[in-house]
Amino acid sequence: MINLSNYPNLSTLANSLGGVRKAALNKKLLEKSEESWRKLTQDEVVILEQQVPYARMVMNAYVTQTAILYMTNHALFVIPSRDIICIYGSITTMRMNFIPYSKNHNLFVVTRDGNSNNIGMTTTGGFSKKRPCDAAITELQSVLAPVKPGIFFGYSDQLANAVKSNFASVVAAVDQKNNLQQSNQMQYSQPVQNNGQQMQYSQPVQNNGQQMQYSQPVQNNGQPIQ
């Protein structure tokens, strides 16, 4: 993991979440944490350091347009937004003598390496109708969708089946839409000369390639993506 002492804002956030501890019994978890940080470029770390004071807290995680940060057993993890494929919630009902006594609501982020990362969990009563993951997904979407519109937000059977049967096609669809967004932004930012008249901006290029159809975010029905 990076030396947080060189990044005061990230260090402050880590301390607010309980602080990073390099315990011997937690070696594997720390190795995974360090691996997650190596996925960021140096420029992204610098940008993240600047964004952290304005990060939005979503359940147990903090999100910026560059990355999601969360702590697990005193190991600080980071997920670059460019690696996010989909975000969904899962509900597990705990029962005793067939009577529900609590519900665990877990928020998952699936990344391009195929891993499903649990970035937050909260508990409600067994008969509660609250769905905190739905609100969390809406929050994440408001931050990430403007810069990464290809990300799938929410659960659907269609998406779950696609992830299981042809994950590469799902990744390709997300990348295609993200890259189109980036291409359009670059075209708007580059002025076109107009024979000495006022500078005008070119229109975005239409995407003529084939891409996966995106469904609208749906309510989480409690079935997790494997």
Residue pairs with C-beta under 8 A, 6 or more apart in sequence:
1 20
1 30
1 33
1 34
1 37
1 76
2 10
2 37
2 45
4 10
4 11
4 14
4 20
4 76
5 11
7 45
7 49
8 49
9 49
9 50
9 52
9 53
10 48
10 49
10 52
10 69
12 52
13 52
13 55
13 62
13 69
14 20
14 71
14 76
17 70
17 71
17 76
18 71
18 74
19 74
20 71
20 74
20 75
20 76
21 74
22 30
23 30
23 74
26 73
26 74
26 75
29 72
29 73
29 75
30 75
32 75
32 77
33 72
33 75
33 76
33 77
36 77
36 78
36 79
37 45
37 78
39 78
39 80
39 83
40 48
40 67
40 78
40 80
44 66
44 67
44 80
47 66
48 64
48 66
48 67
48 69
48 78
51 64
51 65
51 66
52 62
52 64
52 69
54 64
55 62
55 63
55 64
55 69
56 62
56 63
56 64
56 139
56 143
58 107
58 120
58 136
58 139
58 140
59 107
59 119
59 120
59 121
59 122
59 132
59 133
59 136
60 70
60 71
60 119
60 120
60 121
60 122
61 68
61 69
61 70
61 107
61 119
61 120
62 68
62 69
62 70
63 69
63 139
63 140
63 143
63 144
64 81
64 143
65 81
65 143
65 144
65 146
65 147
66 80
66 81
67 78
67 79
67 80
67 81
68 78
68 79
68 81
68 84
68 109
68 119
68 140
69 76
69 77
69 78
69 79
70 76
70 77
70 79
70 117
70 119
70 120
71 77
72 118
77 117
77 119
79 109
79 111
79 117
79 119
81 144
81 147
81 148
81 151
82 148
82 178
83 111
83 112
83 113
84 109
84 110
84 111
84 144
84 148
84 151
85 110
85 111
85 112
85 151
85 152
85 170
85 171
85 174
86 109
86 110
86 151
86 152
86 153
86 159
86 163
86 170
86 174
86 225
87 107
87 108
87 109
87 110
87 137
87 140
87 141
87 151
87 152
87 153
87 154
88 107
88 108
88 110
88 133
88 137
88 152
88 153
88 154
88 155
88 220
88 224
88 225
89 105
89 106
89 107
89 108
89 131
89 132
89 133
89 134
89 136
89 137
89 154
89 155
89 220
90 105
90 106
90 108
90 133
90 220
90 222
90 223
90 224
91 103
91 104
91 105
91 106
91 131
91 133
91 220
91 222
92 103
92 104
92 106
92 222
93 100
93 102
93 103
93 126
94 100
94 101
94 102
94 103
94 104
94 126
95 101
95 126
99 126
100 126
100 127
101 125
101 126
102 123
102 124
102 125
102 126
103 123
103 124
103 125
103 126
103 128
104 121
104 122
104 123
105 121
105 122
105 123
105 124
105 131
105 132
105 133
106 118
106 120
106 121
106 133
106 224
107 118
107 119
107 120
107 121
107 133
107 136
107 137
108 116
108 117
108 118
108 119
108 224
108 225
109 116
109 117
109 119
110 116
110 117
110 163
110 225
111 117
112 171
112 174
114 167
116 224
116 225
116 226
120 136
122 132
124 130
124 132
131 219
131 220
133 220
134 154
134 219
134 220
137 153
137 154
137 217
137 220
138 153
138 217
140 153
141 151
141 153
141 217
144 151
145 151
145 153
147 181
148 174
148 178
148 181
149 177
149 178
149 181
150 173
150 174
150 175
150 176
150 177
150 178
150 181
150 214
151 174
151 178
152 159
152 170
152 174
152 214
152 215
152 217
153 217
154 217
154 218
154 219
154 220
155 218
155 219
155 220
155 221
155 223
155 224
155 225
156 215
156 218
157 223
158 215
159 170
159 215
159 225
160 223
160 225
160 226
162 169
162 170
162 212
163 170
163 225
163 226
164 225
164 226
169 212
170 212
172 212
173 211
173 212
173 214
176 207
176 209
176 211
177 211
177 214
180 207
183 204
183 205
184 204
184 205
187 201
187 202
187 203
187 204
187 205
188 201
188 202
188 204
190 201
190 202
191 199
191 200
191 201
192 199
192 200
192 201
192 202
193 199
194 200
